[in-house]
Amino acid sequence: MSQDTSPTDESTRHSTETPPETALDTARHQLNQAASYLDVDPNIVERLNHPAAVHEVTVPLEQDDGTVEMFRGYRAQHDSVRGPFKGGLRFHPHVGREECIGLSMWMTWKCAVVDIPFGGAKGGVVVNPKELSDDEIERLTRRFTNELRNVIGPMTDIPAPDMGTDAQTMAWIMDAYSVQEAETIPGVVTGKPPVIGGSKGREEAPGRSVAIIARKLLDYYDYPIKETTVAVQGFGSVGANAAQLLDDWGATVVAVSDVNGAAYDPDGLDTRAIPSHNEEPEAVTTYADETIGNEEILELDVDLLIPAAIGNVITEDNAGDVQADMIVEGANGPITFVADSILAERDIPIVPDILANAGGVTVSYFEWLQDINRRSWSRDRVNEELEEEMLSAWNAVRREVEERDITWRDGAYVVALSRIADAHESRGLWP
């Protein structure tokens, strides 16, 4: 996610309360903070504070009962100085223009920090897919694809799965786009089924990269993995794969959760006995002997906390209650900017999402290469190449952290921004 998130619906808050921090607010804070560590042309920073384009469309859907309902759709394209736009498409009730812009900015940094030749994009449709039939979702997907056909493509903008979408959604997008172009074009999306050009290992890649980076962080701070306790909020493709790999490597995973709550065992859970969200949605608590709430899992006294569910779960209100020794972000934006500052003051190391869960976009890049070359890779090759890319990114960030004495988040953004700024400096500005 994957592995992306959407902001909580705050429409019911009293008007006198402080508005919630949006993904765009956080992305801009992080950009400007990273820029303060570098000698970057302020004009480049100003450009990066804004998207290259935001496409808003209206998508008509003929429902199963014959009535037509209209849905809003978005595609935010942030920056393409290093390559085609790249990012997920989500079907979710809280999709919005600013959210898509903020998430597209994160995608730009994510691609740069792992040094793959893509820029950032994000989009989606404002819809609750649980309220639609499979046939309605297919018709909505195909019509949305047609509305975006002129702005996506294998060399311009390459969507991928996100919240509420999956490999089947990507297959429908590929087919709709290919039919309109009168040729089969698998590279227009990633995250497809392998039978039509998808990559082996793509679905589990974000969780695998979270586990790889978590293992490096534990080693960096001299925490033997077999003596480490872990709590994972979220048991979708990111959280489940991260938890299971860390469990396989000897860590004691004491808690995992889904939307209904968390399974908890201080002696360690058998993570492979608990079905992931993809295997059996919202089933974590039904397989638990003891349960706790989703808020409580964030406050457990563990060595490592992995928030891998949704965004903005650690905020100014609960950052002081976090007891974990270190955090690796599995979801996109699980910690607000203010909460991040509080945790930094408490000397809690945090590896940011743009590094930790970048396995998804990295294997998407591998998939794109396979599609362009019409040659598939084995799962072993995908996993080996992914680990090599993640370790390279980790080492680049670690050097900045050590040389500049900055946080892991700032280190990741410094790596990303320096690469993006260099590309802008080289290409210049079209007059």
Secondary structure, 3 states (H helix, E strand, C coil): CCCCCCCCCCCCCCCCCCCCCCHHHHHHHHHHHHHCCCCCCHHHHHHHCCCCEEEEEEEEEECCCCCEEEEEEEEEEEECCCCCEEEEEEEECCCCHHHHHHHHHHHHHHHHHCCCCCEEEEEEEECCHHHCCHHHHHHHHHHHHHHHCCCCECCCEEEEECCCCCHHHHHHHHHHHHHHHCCCCHHHCCCCCHHHCCCCCCCCHHHHHHHHHHHHHHHHCCCCHHHCEEEEECCCHHHHHHHHHHHHCCCEEEEEEECCEEEECCCCCCHHHCCCCCCCCCCHHHHCCCEECHHHHCCCCCCEEEECCCCCCECCCCHHHCCCCEEECCCCCCECHHHHHHHHHCCCCEECHHHHCCHHHHHHHHHHHHHHHCCCCCHHHHHHHHHHHHHHHHHHHHHHHHHHCCCHHHHHHHHHHHHHHHHHHHHCCCC
